């Protein structure tokens, strides 16, 4: 298989075949679900959220966050 000469459609089909063969149908679906594109515009939403806060407030929130905590506040 020479991927340099394959079309994007051929690569997609070959990839799905390999996933199905190696992971099975359920494993393939679980793998593909990791790459859903979602909705909205993260950049615009992030700017709305960050533009409402000044640097001092952000620093204060970071310093108050318990160590080891990964959950966003």
PDB file of N, CA, C and O in Angstrom, chain B, residues numbered from 101:
ATOM      1  N   UNK B 101       0.854  -1.182   0.000  1.00  0.00           N
ATOM      2  CA  UNK B 101       0.000   0.000   0.000  1.00  0.00           C
ATOM      3  C   UNK B 101       0.897   1.242   0.000  1.00  0.00           C
ATOM      4  O   UNK B 101       1.682   1.446   0.926  1.00  0.00           O
ATOM      5  N   UNK B 102       0.779   2.041  -1.007  1.00  0.00           N
ATOM      6  CA  UNK B 102       1.575   3.257  -1.120  1.00  0.00           C
ATOM      7  C   UNK B 102       0.672   4.455  -0.822  1.00  0.00           C
ATOM      8  O   UNK B 102      -0.077   4.910  -1.687  1.00  0.00           O
ATOM      9  N   UNK B 103       0.751   4.955   0.403  1.00  0.00           N
ATOM     10  CA  UNK B 103      -0.138   6.045   0.812  1.00  0.00           C
ATOM     11  C   UNK B 103       0.163   7.359   0.093  1.00  0.00           C
ATOM     12  O   UNK B 103      -0.674   8.261   0.072  1.00  0.00           O
ATOM     13  N   UNK B 104       1.350   7.468  -0.491  1.00  0.00           N
ATOM     14  CA  UNK B 104       1.688   8.695  -1.214  1.00  0.00           C
ATOM     15  C   UNK B 104       0.855   8.864  -2.479  1.00  0.00           C
ATOM     16  O   UNK B 104       0.620   9.986  -2.926  1.00  0.00           O
ATOM     17  N   UNK B 105       0.413   7.757  -3.051  1.00  0.00           N
ATOM     18  CA  UNK B 105      -0.352   7.839  -4.285  1.00  0.00           C
ATOM     19  C   UNK B 105      -1.855   7.642  -4.062  1.00  0.00           C
ATOM     20  O   UNK B 105      -2.641   7.735  -5.005  1.00  0.00           O
ATOM     21  N   UNK B 106      -2.249   7.371  -2.823  1.00  0.00           N
ATOM     22  CA  UNK B 106      -3.665   7.142  -2.517  1.00  0.00           C
ATOM     23  C   UNK B 106      -4.400   8.465  -2.359  1.00  0.00           C
ATOM     24  O   UNK B 106      -3.838   9.451  -1.881  1.00  0.00           O
ATOM     25  N   UNK B 107      -5.661   8.470  -2.767  1.00  0.00           N
ATOM     26  CA  UNK B 107      -6.492   9.657  -2.535  1.00  0.00           C
ATOM     27  C   UNK B 107      -6.877   9.697  -1.053  1.00  0.00           C
ATOM     28  O   UNK B 107      -6.726   8.707  -0.338  1.00  0.00           O
ATOM     29  N   UNK B 108      -7.373  10.843  -0.603  1.00  0.00           N
ATOM     30  CA  UNK B 108      -7.807  10.953   0.788  1.00  0.00           C
ATOM     31  C   UNK B 108      -8.935   9.970   1.098  1.00  0.00           C
ATOM     32  O   UNK B 108      -9.000   9.421   2.198  1.00  0.00           O
ATOM     33  N   UNK B 109      -9.818   9.751   0.130  1.00  0.00           N
ATOM     34  CA  UNK B 109     -10.912   8.792   0.308  1.00  0.00           C
ATOM     35  C   UNK B 109     -10.370   7.377   0.467  1.00  0.00           C
ATOM     36  O   UNK B 109     -10.856   6.624   1.311  1.00  0.00           O
ATOM     37  N   UNK B 110      -9.376   7.005  -0.326  1.00  0.00           N
ATOM     38  CA  UNK B 110      -8.782   5.680  -0.218  1.00  0.00           C
ATOM     39  C   UNK B 110      -8.087   5.491   1.142  1.00  0.00           C
ATOM     40  O   UNK B 110      -8.168   4.421   1.745  1.00  0.00           O
ATOM     41  N   UNK B 111      -7.416   6.528   1.604  1.00  0.00           N
ATOM     42  CA  UNK B 111      -6.763   6.459   2.916  1.00  0.00           C
ATOM     43  C   UNK B 111      -7.806   6.324   4.021  1.00  0.00           C
ATOM     44  O   UNK B 111      -7.616   5.556   4.964  1.00  0.00           O
ATOM     45  N   UNK B 112      -8.902   7.062   3.910  1.00  0.00           N
ATOM     46  CA  UNK B 112      -9.967   6.990   4.915  1.00  0.00           C
ATOM     47  C   UNK B 112     -10.562   5.591   4.978  1.00  0.00           C
ATOM     48  O   UNK B 112     -10.743   5.033   6.060  1.00  0.00           O
ATOM     49  N   UNK B 113     -10.863   5.030   3.820  1.00  0.00           N
ATOM     50  CA  UNK B 113     -11.452   3.686   3.767  1.00  0.00           C
ATOM     51  C   UNK B 113     -10.475   2.653   4.325  1.00  0.00           C
ATOM     52  O   UNK B 113     -10.864   1.796   5.118  1.00  0.00           O
ATOM     53  N   UNK B 114      -9.215   2.729   3.916  1.00  0.00           N
ATOM     54  CA  UNK B 114      -8.212   1.778   4.409  1.00  0.00           C
ATOM     55  C   UNK B 114      -8.054   1.906   5.922  1.00  0.00           C
ATOM     56  O   UNK B 114      -7.926   0.901   6.621  1.00  0.00           O
ATOM     57  N   UNK B 115      -8.061   3.120   6.421  1.00  0.00           N
ATOM     58  CA  UNK B 115      -7.945   3.343   7.859  1.00  0.00           C
ATOM     59  C   UNK B 115      -9.102   2.748   8.633  1.00  0.00           C
ATOM     60  O   UNK B 115      -8.902   2.128   9.678  1.00  0.00           O
ATOM     61  N   UNK B 116     -10.314   2.932   8.126  1.00  0.00           N
ATOM     62  CA  UNK B 116     -11.490   2.357   8.776  1.00  0.00           C
ATOM     63  C   UNK B 116     -11.441   0.833   8.757  1.00  0.00           C
ATOM     64  O   UNK B 116     -11.834   0.182   9.725  1.00  0.00           O
ATOM     65  N   UNK B 117     -10.961   0.270   7.660  1.00  0.00           N
ATOM     66  CA  UNK B 117     -10.836  -1.190   7.577  1.00  0.00           C
ATOM     67  C   UNK B 117      -9.849  -1.719   8.610  1.00  0.00           C
ATOM     68  O   UNK B 117     -10.111  -2.735   9.254  1.00  0.00           O
ATOM     69  N   UNK B 118      -8.726  -1.044   8.772  1.00  0.00           N
ATOM     70  CA  UNK B 118      -7.724  -1.460   9.757  1.00  0.00           C
ATOM     71  C   UNK B 118      -8.283  -1.327  11.170  1.00  0.00           C
ATOM     72  O   UNK B 118      -8.118  -2.228  11.991  1.00  0.00           O
ATOM     73  N   UNK B 119      -8.939  -0.215  11.452  1.00  0.00           N
ATOM     74  CA  UNK B 119      -9.541  -0.028  12.775  1.00  0.00           C
ATOM     75  C   UNK B 119     -10.551  -1.121  13.085  1.00  0.00           C
ATOM     76  O   UNK B 119     -10.538  -1.692  14.175  1.00  0.00           O
ATOM     77  N   UNK B 120     -11.418  -1.412  12.136  1.00  0.00           N
ATOM     78  CA  UNK B 120     -12.437  -2.442  12.342  1.00  0.00           C
ATOM     79  C   UNK B 120     -11.793  -3.808  12.552  1.00  0.00           C
ATOM     80  O   UNK B 120     -12.219  -4.571  13.419  1.00  0.00           O
ATOM     81  N   UNK B 121     -10.782  -4.111  11.772  1.00  0.00           N
ATOM     82  CA  UNK B 121     -10.107  -5.412  11.888  1.00  0.00           C
ATOM     83  C   UNK B 121      -9.374  -5.539  13.217  1.00  0.00           C
ATOM     84  O   UNK B 121      -9.459  -6.581  13.866  1.00  0.00           O
ATOM     85  N   UNK B 122      -8.669  -4.519  13.627  1.00  0.00           N
ATOM     86  CA  UNK B 122      -7.829  -4.595  14.823  1.00  0.00           C
ATOM     87  C   UNK B 122      -8.581  -4.359  16.121  1.00  0.00           C
ATOM     88  O   UNK B 122      -8.254  -4.962  17.143  1.00  0.00           O
ATOM     89  N   UNK B 123      -9.592  -3.484  16.096  1.00  0.00           N
ATOM     90  CA  UNK B 123     -10.305  -3.128  17.326  1.00  0.00           C
ATOM     91  C   UNK B 123     -11.699  -3.742  17.412  1.00  0.00           C
ATOM     92  O   UNK B 123     -12.301  -3.761  18.485  1.00  0.00           O
ATOM     93  N   UNK B 124     -12.206  -4.233  16.312  1.00  0.00           N
ATOM     94  CA  UNK B 124     -13.592  -4.693  16.277  1.00  0.00           C
ATOM     95  C   UNK B 124     -14.509  -3.491  16.112  1.00  0.00           C
ATOM     96  O   UNK B 124     -14.077  -2.343  16.211  1.00  0.00           O
ATOM     97  N   UNK B 125     -15.784  -3.775  15.860  1.00  0.00           N
ATOM     98  CA  UNK B 125     -16.732  -2.699  15.579  1.00  0.00           C
ATOM     99  C   UNK B 125     -16.880  -1.741  16.751  1.00  0.00           C
ATOM    100  O   UNK B 125     -16.849  -0.523  16.570  1.00  0.00           O
ATOM    101  N   UNK B 126     -17.040  -2.286  17.952  1.00  0.00           N
ATOM    102  CA  UNK B 126     -17.235  -1.432  19.132  1.00  0.00           C
ATOM    103  C   UNK B 126     -15.984  -0.609  19.416  1.00  0.00           C
ATOM    104  O   UNK B 126     -16.079   0.583  19.709  1.00  0.00           O
ATOM    105  N   UNK B 127     -14.831  -1.225  19.333  1.00  0.00           N
ATOM    106  CA  UNK B 127     -13.580  -0.503  19.568  1.00  0.00           C
ATOM    107  C   UNK B 127     -13.357   0.594  18.547  1.00  0.00           C
ATOM    108  O   UNK B 127     -12.886   1.681  18.881  1.00  0.00           O
ATOM    109  N   UNK B 128     -13.699   0.302  17.295  1.00  0.00           N
ATOM    110  CA  UNK B 128     -13.561   1.311  16.243  1.00  0.00           C
ATOM    111  C   UNK B 128     -14.460   2.510  16.533  1.00  0.00           C
ATOM    112  O   UNK B 128     -14.029   3.656  16.409  1.00  0.00           O
ATOM    113  N   UNK B 129     -15.695   2.249  16.916  1.00  0.00           N
ATOM    114  CA  UNK B 129     -16.619   3.342  17.220  1.00  0.00           C
ATOM    115  C   UNK B 129     -16.117   4.150  18.404  1.00  0.00           C
ATOM    116  O   UNK B 129     -16.138   5.380  18.366  1.00  0.00           O
ATOM    117  N   UNK B 130     -15.667   3.478  19.450  1.00  0.00           N
ATOM    118  CA  UNK B 130     -15.153   4.201  20.624  1.00  0.00           C
ATOM    119  C   UNK B 130     -13.957   5.062  20.255  1.00  0.00           C
ATOM    120  O   UNK B 130     -13.827   6.187  20.738  1.00  0.00           O
ATOM    121  N   UNK B 131     -13.083   4.542  19.403  1.00  0.00           N
ATOM    122  CA  UNK B 131     -11.926   5.307  18.951  1.00  0.00           C
ATOM    123  C   UNK B 131     -12.369   6.540  18.172  1.00  0.00           C
ATOM    124  O   UNK B 131     -11.878   7.641  18.422  1.00  0.00           O
ATOM    125  N   UNK B 132     -13.291   6.366  17.231  1.00  0.00           N
ATOM    126  CA  UNK B 132     -13.739   7.483  16.400  1.00  0.00           C
ATOM    127  C   UNK B 132     -14.488   8.543  17.204  1.00  0.00           C
ATOM    128  O   UNK B 132     -14.447   9.723  16.856  1.00  0.00           O
ATOM    129  N   UNK B 133     -15.165   8.140  18.265  1.00  0.00           N
ATOM    130  CA  UNK B 133     -15.904   9.105  19.081  1.00  0.00           C
ATOM    131  C   UNK B 133     -14.981  10.101  19.776  1.00  0.00           C
ATOM    132  O   UNK B 133     -15.425  11.172  20.188  1.00  0.00           O
ATOM    133  N   UNK B 134     -13.720   9.762  19.907  1.00  0.00           N
ATOM    134  CA  UNK B 134     -12.771  10.684  20.535  1.00  0.00           C
ATOM    135  C   UNK B 134     -12.500  11.915  19.681  1.00  0.00           C
ATOM    136  O   UNK B 134     -11.970  12.911  20.174  1.00  0.00           O
ATOM    137  N   UNK B 135     -12.858  11.850  18.416  1.00  0.00           N
ATOM    138  CA  UNK B 135     -12.494  12.910  17.480  1.00  0.00           C
ATOM    139  C   UNK B 135     -13.687  13.681  16.956  1.00  0.00           C
ATOM    140  O   UNK B 135     -13.625  14.262  15.872  1.00  0.00           O
ATOM    141  N   UNK B 136     -14.771  13.693  17.713  1.00  0.00           N
ATOM    142  CA  UNK B 136     -15.927  14.493  17.309  1.00  0.00           C
ATOM    143  C   UNK B 136     -15.542  15.959  17.350  1.00  0.00           C
ATOM    144  O   UNK B 136     -14.798  16.391  18.230  1.00  0.00           O
ATOM    145  N   UNK B 137     -16.043  16.711  16.408  1.00  0.00           N
ATOM    146  CA  UNK B 137     -15.635  18.111  16.298  1.00  0.00           C
ATOM    147  C   UNK B 137     -16.345  19.033  17.279  1.00  0.00           C
ATOM    148  O   UNK B 137     -15.851  20.127  17.557  1.00  0.00           O
ATOM    149  N   UNK B 138     -17.474  18.624  17.801  1.00  0.00           N
ATOM    150  CA  UNK B 138     -18.176  19.472  18.755  1.00  0.00           C
ATOM    151  C   UNK B 138     -18.864  20.641  18.071  1.00  0.00           C
ATOM    152  O   UNK B 138     -19.028  20.651  16.851  1.00  0.00           O
ATOM    153  N   UNK B 139     -19.265  21.623  18.863  1.00  0.00           N
ATOM    154  CA  UNK B 139     -19.992  22.761  18.331  1.00  0.00           C
ATOM    155  C   UNK B 139     -19.417  24.047  18.896  1.00  0.00           C
ATOM    156  O   UNK B 139     -18.687  24.042  19.887  1.00  0.00           O
ATOM    157  N   UNK B 140     -19.760  25.142  18.246  1.00  0.00           N
ATOM    158  CA  UNK B 140     -19.370  26.457  18.746  1.00  0.00           C
ATOM    159  C   UNK B 140     -18.003  26.888  18.263  1.00  0.00           C
ATOM    160  O   UNK B 140     -17.356  26.212  17.463  1.00  0.00           O
ATOM    161  N   UNK B 141     -17.586  28.029  18.772  1.00  0.00           N
ATOM    162  CA  UNK B 141     -16.294  28.610  18.420  1.00  0.00           C
ATOM    163  C   UNK B 141     -15.527  28.836  19.723  1.00  0.00           C
ATOM    164  O   UNK B 141     -15.751  29.824  20.422  1.00  0.00           O
ATOM    165  N   UNK B 142     -14.626  27.916  20.040  1.00  0.00           N
ATOM    166  CA  UNK B 142     -13.890  27.979  21.298  1.00  0.00           C
ATOM    167  C   UNK B 142     -13.146  29.304  21.450  1.00  0.00           C
ATOM    168  O   UNK B 142     -13.125  29.881  22.537  1.00  0.00           O
ATOM    169  N   UNK B 143     -12.542  29.784  20.380  1.00  0.00           N
ATOM    170  CA  UNK B 143     -11.754  31.017  20.477  1.00  0.00           C
ATOM    171  C   UNK B 143     -12.617  32.207  20.890  1.00  0.00           C
ATOM    172  O   UNK B 143     -12.218  32.996  21.746  1.00  0.00           O
ATOM    173  N   UNK B 144     -13.808  32.338  20.282  1.00  0.00           N
ATOM    174  CA  UNK B 144     -14.695  33.444  20.645  1.00  0.00           C
ATOM    175  C   UNK B 144     -15.178  33.294  22.085  1.00  0.00           C
ATOM    176  O   UNK B 144     -15.198  34.263  22.844  1.00  0.00           O
ATOM    177  N   UNK B 145     -15.570  32.066  22.456  1.00  0.00           N
ATOM    178  CA  UNK B 145     -16.049  31.831  23.822  1.00  0.00           C
ATOM    179  C   UNK B 145     -14.956  32.119  24.842  1.00  0.00           C
ATOM    180  O   UNK B 145     -15.220  32.706  25.892  1.00  0.00           O
ATOM    181  N   UNK B 146     -13.729  31.707  24.532  1.00  0.00           N
ATOM    182  CA  UNK B 146     -12.601  31.930  25.441  1.00  0.00           C
ATOM    183  C   UNK B 146     -12.343  33.428  25.628  1.00  0.00           C
ATOM    184  O   UNK B 146     -12.100  33.886  26.745  1.00  0.00           O
ATOM    185  N   UNK B 147     -12.398  34.181  24.536  1.00  0.00           N
ATOM    186  CA  UNK B 147     -12.183  35.622  24.641  1.00  0.00           C
ATOM    187  C   UNK B 147     -13.271  36.283  25.488  1.00  0.00           C
ATOM    188  O   UNK B 147     -12.979  37.169  26.291  1.00  0.00           O
ATOM    189  N   UNK B 148     -14.518  35.857  25.312  1.00  0.00           N
ATOM    190  CA  UNK B 148     -15.594  36.412  26.135  1.00  0.00           C
ATOM    191  C   UNK B 148     -15.306  36.167  27.614  1.00  0.00           C
ATOM    192  O   UNK B 148     -15.453  37.065  28.443  1.00  0.00           O
ATOM    193  N   UNK B 149     -14.897  34.950  27.931  1.00  0.00           N
ATOM    194  CA  UNK B 149     -14.634  34.584  29.323  1.00  0.00           C
ATOM    195  C   UNK B 149     -13.418  35.319  29.879  1.00  0.00           C
ATOM    196  O   UNK B 149     -13.466  35.857  30.985  1.00  0.00           O
ATOM    197  N   UNK B 150     -12.336  35.342  29.115  1.00  0.00           N
ATOM    198  CA  UNK B 150     -11.108  35.966  29.613  1.00  0.00           C
ATOM    199  C   UNK B 150     -11.178  37.489  29.599  1.00  0.00           C
ATOM    200  O   UNK B 150     -10.584  38.136  30.462  1.00  0.00           O
ATOM    201  N   UNK B 151     -11.886  38.069  28.644  1.00  0.00           N
ATOM    202  CA  UNK B 151     -11.957  39.527  28.560  1.00  0.00           C
ATOM    203  C   UNK B 151     -12.717  40.132  29.736  1.00  0.00           C
ATOM    204  O   UNK B 151     -12.587  41.321  30.026  1.00  0.00           O
ATOM    205  N   UNK B 152     -13.513  39.298  30.413  1.00  0.00           N
ATOM    206  CA  UNK B 152     -14.270  39.785  31.564  1.00  0.00           C
ATOM    207  C   UNK B 152     -13.434  39.810  32.851  1.00  0.00           C
ATOM    208  O   UNK B 152     -13.894  40.301  33.881  1.00  0.00           O
ATOM    209  N   UNK B 153     -12.208  39.281  32.790  1.00  0.00           N
ATOM    210  CA  UNK B 153     -11.375  39.193  33.979  1.00  0.00           C
ATOM    211  C   UNK B 153     -10.062  39.942  33.756  1.00  0.00           C
ATOM    212  O   UNK B 153      -9.508  39.943  32.657  1.00  0.00           O
ATOM    213  N   UNK B 154      -9.587  40.568  34.809  1.00  0.00           N
ATOM    214  CA  UNK B 154      -8.277  41.192  34.697  1.00  0.00           C
ATOM    215  C   UNK B 154      -7.215  40.191  35.159  1.00  0.00           C
ATOM    216  O   UNK B 154      -7.537  39.171  35.768  1.00  0.00           O
ATOM    217  N   UNK B 155      -5.962  40.488  34.867  1.00  0.00           N
ATOM    218  CA  UNK B 155      -4.857  39.586  35.175  1.00  0.00           C
ATOM    219  C   UNK B 155      -4.777  39.274  36.668  1.00  0.00           C
ATOM    220  O   UNK B 155      -4.527  38.131  37.052  1.00  0.00           O
ATOM    221  N   UNK B 156      -4.988  40.284  37.506  1.00  0.00           N
ATOM    222  CA  UNK B 156      -4.896  40.075  38.957  1.00  0.00           C
ATOM    223  C   UNK B 156      -5.930  39.061  39.439  1.00  0.00           C
ATOM    224  O   UNK B 156      -5.630  38.238  40.304  1.00  0.00           O
ATOM    225  N   UNK B 157      -7.141  39.110  38.891  1.00  0.00           N
ATOM    226  CA  UNK B 157      -8.191  38.167  39.267  1.00  0.00           C
ATOM    227  C   UNK B 157      -7.817  36.750  38.837  1.00  0.00           C
ATOM    228  O   UNK B 157      -8.017  35.799  39.593  1.00  0.00           O
ATOM    229  N   UNK B 158      -7.281  36.608  37.642  1.00  0.00           N
ATOM    230  CA  UNK B 158      -6.872  35.294  37.156  1.00  0.00           C
ATOM    231  C   UNK B 158      -5.772  34.714  38.036  1.00  0.00           C
ATOM    232  O   UNK B 158      -5.834  33.545  38.419  1.00  0.00           O
ATOM    233  N   UNK B 159      -4.762  35.526  38.359  1.00  0.00           N
ATOM    234  CA  UNK B 159      -3.663  35.068  39.211  1.00  0.00           C
ATOM    235  C   UNK B 159      -4.193  34.661  40.584  1.00  0.00           C
ATOM    236  O   UNK B 159      -3.777  33.635  41.123  1.00  0.00           O
ATOM    237  N   UNK B 160      -5.098  35.443  41.154  1.00  0.00           N
ATOM    238  CA  UNK B 160      -5.667  35.140  42.458  1.00  0.00           C
ATOM    239  C   UNK B 160      -6.404  33.794  42.422  1.00  0.00           C
ATOM    240  O   UNK B 160      -6.269  32.992  43.347  1.00  0.00           O
ATOM    241  N   UNK B 161      -7.169  33.545  41.377  1.00  0.00           N
ATOM    242  CA  UNK B 161      -7.907  32.287  41.261  1.00  0.00           C
ATOM    243  C   UNK B 161      -6.951  31.103  41.143  1.00  0.00           C
ATOM    244  O   UNK B 161      -7.205  30.042  41.712  1.00  0.00           O
ATOM    245  N   UNK B 162      -5.867  31.277  40.418  1.00  0.00           N
ATOM    246  CA  UNK B 162      -4.877  30.199  40.286  1.00  0.00           C
ATOM    247  C   UNK B 162      -4.242  29.906  41.640  1.00  0.00           C
ATOM    248  O   UNK B 162      -4.080  28.744  42.011  1.00  0.00           O
ATOM    249  N   UNK B 163      -3.884  30.949  42.375  1.00  0.00           N
ATOM    250  CA  UNK B 163      -3.232  30.767  43.671  1.00  0.00           C
ATOM    251  C   UNK B 163      -4.168  30.140  44.703  1.00  0.00           C
ATOM    252  O   UNK B 163      -3.709  29.440  45.606  1.00  0.00           O
ATOM    253  N   UNK B 164      -5.459  30.379  44.583  1.00  0.00           N
ATOM    254  CA  UNK B 164      -6.419  29.818  45.535  1.00  0.00           C
ATOM    255  C   UNK B 164      -6.791  28.372  45.210  1.00  0.00           C
ATOM    256  O   UNK B 164      -7.361  27.676  46.050  1.00  0.00           O
ATOM    257  N   UNK B 165      -6.481  27.930  44.031  1.00  0.00           N
ATOM    258  CA  UNK B 165      -6.833  26.573  43.607  1.00  0.00           C
ATOM    259  C   UNK B 165      -6.033  25.564  44.417  1.00  0.00           C
ATOM    260  O   UNK B 165      -4.815  25.700  44.533  1.00  0.00           O
ATOM    261  N   UNK B 166      -6.697  24.546  44.985  1.00  0.00           N
ATOM    262  CA  UNK B 166      -5.974  23.530  45.766  1.00  0.00           C
ATOM    263  C   UNK B 166      -4.945  22.807  44.898  1.00  0.00           C
ATOM    264  O   UNK B 166      -5.181  22.557  43.716  1.00  0.00           O
ATOM    265  N   UNK B 167      -3.803  22.476  45.500  1.00  0.00           N
ATOM    266  CA  UNK B 167      -2.765  21.756  44.759  1.00  0.00           C
ATOM    267  C   UNK B 167      -3.280  20.385  44.379  1.00  0.00           C
ATOM    268  O   UNK B 167      -3.960  19.725  45.164  1.00  0.00           O
ATOM    269  N   UNK B 168      -2.950  19.959  43.165  1.00  0.00           N
ATOM    270  CA  UNK B 168      -3.382  18.659  42.677  1.00  0.00           C
ATOM    271  C   UNK B 168      -4.753  18.666  42.035  1.00  0.00           C
ATOM    272  O   UNK B 168      -5.169  17.671  41.442  1.00  0.00           O
ATOM    273  N   UNK B 169      -5.456  19.776  42.150  1.00  0.00           N
ATOM    274  CA  UNK B 169      -6.795  19.868  41.551  1.00  0.00           C
ATOM    275  C   UNK B 169      -6.659  20.154  40.066  1.00  0.00           C
ATOM    276  O   UNK B 169      -5.954  21.078  39.659  1.00  0.00           O
ATOM    277  N   UNK B 170      -7.345  19.345  39.258  1.00  0.00           N
ATOM    278  CA  UNK B 170      -7.297  19.543  37.804  1.00  0.00           C
ATOM    279  C   UNK B 170      -8.604  20.116  37.288  1.00  0.00           C
ATOM    280  O   UNK B 170      -8.684  20.506  36.123  1.00  0.00           O
ATOM    281  N   UNK B 171      -9.623  20.177  38.117  1.00  0.00           N
ATOM    282  CA  UNK B 171     -10.936  20.646  37.694  1.00  0.00           C
ATOM    283  C   UNK B 171     -10.921  22.169  37.532  1.00  0.00           C
ATOM    284  O   UNK B 171     -10.426  22.894  38.394  1.00  0.00           O
ATOM    285  N   UNK B 172     -11.470  22.632  36.416  1.00  0.00           N
ATOM    286  CA  UNK B 172     -11.559  24.072  36.175  1.00  0.00           C
ATOM    287  C   UNK B 172     -12.589  24.671  37.104  1.00  0.00           C
ATOM    288  O   UNK B 172     -13.607  24.050  37.408  1.00  0.00           O
ATOM    289  N   UNK B 173     -12.316  25.887  37.553  1.00  0.00           N
ATOM    290  CA  UNK B 173     -13.270  26.580  38.445  1.00  0.00           C
ATOM    291  C   UNK B 173     -13.986  27.660  37.717  1.00  0.00           C
ATOM    292  O   UNK B 173     -14.824  28.348  38.300  1.00  0.00           O
TER     293      UNK B 173
END
